[in-house]
Amino acid sequence: MHEITYEGDFGKIYTRTENKPSPTNPKTSFLAVKSVISFLRNINSIIKIN
């Protein structure tokens, strides 16, 4: 789970993300697995978005 709170003159932003566990490894987030796959697919790409 990731929680981020940001406050400023504009007000307050709060976001919370809860990841689902990987079906093959419940100790790892499914999002982490998808991120690694995406990274490996794009490693030689000309355009990089971070």
N, CA, C and O atoms as a GROMACS GRO file, in nm:
protein
  200
    1MET      N    1   0.084  -0.116   0.000
    1MET     CA    2   0.000   0.000   0.000
    1MET      C    3   0.090   0.124   0.000
    1MET      O    4   0.191   0.130   0.070
    2HIS      N    5   0.050   0.224  -0.081
    2HIS     CA    6   0.123   0.349  -0.089
    2HIS      C    7   0.025   0.463  -0.061
    2HIS      O    8  -0.082   0.469  -0.122
    3GLU      N    9   0.062   0.554   0.029
    3GLU     CA   10  -0.020   0.670   0.059
    3GLU      C   11   0.064   0.795   0.041
    3GLU      O   12   0.177   0.803   0.090
    4ILE      N   13   0.010   0.893  -0.031
    4ILE     CA   14   0.079   1.020  -0.054
    4ILE      C   15  -0.017   1.133  -0.020
    4ILE      O   16  -0.131   1.135  -0.066
    5THR      N   17   0.032   1.227   0.059
    5THR     CA   18  -0.045   1.347   0.092
    5THR      C   19   0.039   1.468   0.057
    5THR      O   20   0.157   1.475   0.092
    6TYR      N   21  -0.021   1.563  -0.012
    6TYR     CA   22   0.048   1.686  -0.049
    6TYR      C   23  -0.041   1.802  -0.013
    6TYR      O   24  -0.158   1.805  -0.052
    7GLU      N   25   0.012   1.900   0.061
    7GLU     CA   26  -0.065   2.017   0.100
    7GLU      C   27   0.005   2.143   0.051
    7GLU      O   28   0.128   2.151   0.051
    8GLY      N   29  -0.074   2.240   0.010
    8GLY     CA   30  -0.020   2.367  -0.037
    8GLY      C   31  -0.127   2.474  -0.029
    8GLY      O   32  -0.234   2.453   0.028
    9ASP      N   33  -0.098   2.589  -0.088
    9ASP     CA   34  -0.195   2.700  -0.088
    9ASP      C   35  -0.325   2.663  -0.158
    9ASP      O   36  -0.430   2.720  -0.129
   10PHE      N   37  -0.318   2.567  -0.250
   10PHE     CA   38  -0.434   2.524  -0.328
   10PHE      C   39  -0.530   2.437  -0.249
   10PHE      O   40  -0.648   2.428  -0.282
   11GLY      N   41  -0.479   2.374  -0.144
   11GLY     CA   42  -0.558   2.280  -0.066
   11GLY      C   43  -0.476   2.156  -0.034
   11GLY      O   44  -0.358   2.166  -0.001
   12LYS      N   45  -0.539   2.040  -0.044
   12LYS     CA   46  -0.474   1.916  -0.006
   12LYS      C   47  -0.507   1.807  -0.108
   12LYS      O   48  -0.622   1.794  -0.151
   13ILE      N   49  -0.406   1.728  -0.146
   13ILE     CA   50  -0.425   1.612  -0.232
   13ILE      C   51  -0.384   1.488  -0.152
   13ILE      O   52  -0.279   1.486  -0.089
   14TYR      N   53  -0.468   1.388  -0.155
   14TYR     CA   54  -0.439   1.262  -0.087
   14TYR      C   55  -0.469   1.148  -0.184
   14TYR      O   56  -0.575   1.145  -0.246
   15THR      N   57  -0.375   1.057  -0.197
   15THR     CA   58  -0.398   0.940  -0.283
   15THR      C   59  -0.350   0.815  -0.210
   15THR      O   60  -0.252   0.817  -0.136
   16ARG      N   61  -0.422   0.708  -0.232
   16ARG     CA   62  -0.386   0.580  -0.170
   16ARG      C   63  -0.399   0.472  -0.277
   16ARG      O   64  -0.501   0.463  -0.346
   17THR      N   65  -0.296   0.391  -0.291
   17THR     CA   66  -0.295   0.283  -0.388
   17THR      C   67  -0.273   0.152  -0.315
   17THR      O   68  -0.180   0.138  -0.236
   18GLU      N   69  -0.360   0.056  -0.342
   18GLU     CA   70  -0.345  -0.078  -0.286
   18GLU      C   71  -0.329  -0.175  -0.401
   18GLU      O   72  -0.418  -0.188  -0.486
   19ASN      N   73  -0.216  -0.243  -0.406
   19ASN     CA   74  -0.188  -0.336  -0.514
   19ASN      C   75  -0.241  -0.475  -0.483
   19ASN      O   76  -0.251  -0.516  -0.367
   20LYS      N   77  -0.275  -0.547  -0.589
   20LYS     CA   78  -0.316  -0.687  -0.575
   20LYS      C   79  -0.189  -0.773  -0.576
   20LYS      O   80  -0.093  -0.740  -0.645
   21PRO      N   81  -0.189  -0.883  -0.500
   21PRO     CA   82  -0.072  -0.971  -0.501
   21PRO      C   83  -0.062  -1.046  -0.634
   21PRO      O   84  -0.163  -1.069  -0.702
   22SER      N   85   0.058  -1.083  -0.670
   22SER     CA   86   0.081  -1.162  -0.790
   22SER      C   87   0.017  -1.299  -0.772
   22SER      O   88   0.032  -1.360  -0.666
   23PRO      N   89  -0.053  -1.349  -0.874
   23PRO     CA   90  -0.115  -1.481  -0.860
   23PRO      C   91  -0.012  -1.594  -0.838
   23PRO      O   92  -0.043  -1.693  -0.773
   24THR      N   93   0.108  -1.577  -0.893
   24THR     CA   94   0.208  -1.683  -0.879
   24THR      C   95   0.301  -1.663  -0.760
   24THR      O   96   0.370  -1.757  -0.719
   25ASN      N   97   0.304  -1.541  -0.703
   25ASN     CA   98   0.388  -1.513  -0.586
   25ASN      C   99   0.318  -1.408  -0.500
   25ASN      O  100   0.339  -1.289  -0.521
   26PRO      N  101   0.237  -1.450  -0.405
   26PRO     CA  102   0.158  -1.357  -0.324
   26PRO      C  103   0.241  -1.256  -0.243
   26PRO      O  104   0.186  -1.156  -0.195
   27LYS      N  105   0.372  -1.280  -0.228
   27LYS     CA  106   0.455  -1.185  -0.155
   27LYS      C  107   0.493  -1.065  -0.242
   27LYS      O  108   0.548  -0.967  -0.191
   28THR      N  109   0.465  -1.073  -0.372
   28THR     CA  110   0.499  -0.966  -0.466
   28THR      C  111   0.374  -0.906  -0.525
   28THR      O  112   0.277  -0.977  -0.554
   29SER      N  113   0.375  -0.777  -0.542
   29SER     CA  114   0.262  -0.707  -0.602
   29SER      C  115   0.253  -0.742  -0.750
   29SER      O  116   0.355  -0.752  -0.818
   30PHE      N  117   0.131  -0.760  -0.801
   30PHE     CA  118   0.108  -0.786  -0.943
   30PHE      C  119   0.155  -0.667  -1.026
   30PHE      O  120   0.202  -0.684  -1.138
   31LEU      N  121   0.141  -0.546  -0.970
   31LEU     CA  122   0.187  -0.425  -1.040
   31LEU      C  123   0.339  -0.429  -1.059
   31LEU      O  124   0.388  -0.386  -1.164
   32ALA      N  125   0.413  -0.479  -0.962
   32ALA     CA  126   0.558  -0.489  -0.976
   32ALA      C  127   0.596  -0.581  -1.091
   32ALA      O  128   0.688  -0.550  -1.167
   33VAL      N  129   0.526  -0.692  -1.104
   33VAL     CA  130   0.552  -0.786  -1.213
   33VAL      C  131   0.526  -0.719  -1.348
   33VAL      O  132   0.606  -0.732  -1.440
   34LYS      N  133   0.413  -0.648  -1.359
   34LYS     CA  134   0.378  -0.580  -1.484
   34LYS      C  135   0.478  -0.468  -1.515
   34LYS      O  136   0.507  -0.444  -1.632
   35SER      N  137   0.529  -0.401  -1.414
   35SER     CA  138   0.628  -0.295  -1.434
   35SER      C  139   0.758  -0.350  -1.491
   35SER      O  140   0.817  -0.290  -1.581
   36VAL      N  141   0.802  -0.463  -1.440
   36VAL     CA  142   0.925  -0.526  -1.490
   36VAL      C  143   0.906  -0.569  -1.636
   36VAL      O  144   0.995  -0.548  -1.718
   37ILE      N  145   0.793  -0.629  -1.666
   37ILE     CA  146   0.765  -0.671  -1.804
   37ILE      C  147   0.766  -0.549  -1.897
   37ILE      O  148   0.824  -0.554  -2.005
   38SER      N  149   0.701  -0.442  -1.855
   38SER     CA  150   0.698  -0.319  -1.935
   38SER      C  151   0.838  -0.264  -1.956
   38SER      O  152   0.874  -0.224  -2.067
   39PHE      N  153   0.919  -0.262  -1.850
   39PHE     CA  154   1.056  -0.213  -1.860
   39PHE      C  155   1.136  -0.295  -1.961
   39PHE      O  156   1.206  -0.239  -2.046
   40LEU      N  157   1.126  -0.427  -1.951
   40LEU     CA  158   1.202  -0.513  -2.041
   40LEU      C  159   1.159  -0.497  -2.186
   40LEU      O  160   1.242  -0.503  -2.277
   41ARG      N  161   1.030  -0.477  -2.208
   41ARG     CA  162   0.980  -0.456  -2.345
   41ARG      C  163   1.029  -0.324  -2.403
   41ARG      O  164   1.050  -0.313  -2.524
   42ASN      N  165   1.046  -0.223  -2.318
   42ASN     CA  166   1.080  -0.089  -2.365
   42ASN      C  167   1.228  -0.053  -2.349
   42ASN      O  168   1.266   0.061  -2.377
   43ILE      N  169   1.310  -0.146  -2.306
   43ILE     CA  170   1.450  -0.116  -2.275
   43ILE      C  171   1.525  -0.061  -2.396
   43ILE      O  172   1.615   0.022  -2.380
   44ASN      N  173   1.491  -0.104  -2.515
   44ASN     CA  174   1.559  -0.057  -2.636
   44ASN      C  175   1.477   0.047  -2.712
   44ASN      O  176   1.512   0.082  -2.825
   45SER      N  177   1.371   0.095  -2.653
   45SER     CA  178   1.285   0.194  -2.718
   45SER      C  179   1.356   0.328  -2.730
   45SER      O  180   1.433   0.366  -2.642
   46ILE      N  181   1.328   0.399  -2.838
   46ILE     CA  182   1.386   0.533  -2.859
   46ILE      C  183   1.322   0.633  -2.762
   46ILE      O  184   1.390   0.720  -2.709
   47ILE      N  185   1.192   0.620  -2.740
   47ILE     CA  186   1.118   0.713  -2.652
   47ILE      C  187   1.104   0.650  -2.515
   47ILE      O  188   1.057   0.536  -2.502
   48LYS      N  189   1.143   0.722  -2.412
   48LYS     CA  190   1.131   0.674  -2.274
   48LYS      C  191   1.040   0.770  -2.196
   48LYS      O  192   1.057   0.892  -2.203
   49ILE      N  193   0.946   0.716  -2.122
   49ILE     CA  194   0.859   0.796  -2.036
   49ILE      C  195   0.882   0.750  -1.893
   49ILE      O  196   0.865   0.633  -1.860
   50ASN      N  197   0.922   0.845  -1.809
   50ASN     CA  198   0.948   0.814  -1.668
   50ASN      C  199   0.844   0.878  -1.581
   50ASN      O  200   0.849   0.863  -1.459
   0.00000   0.00000   0.00000
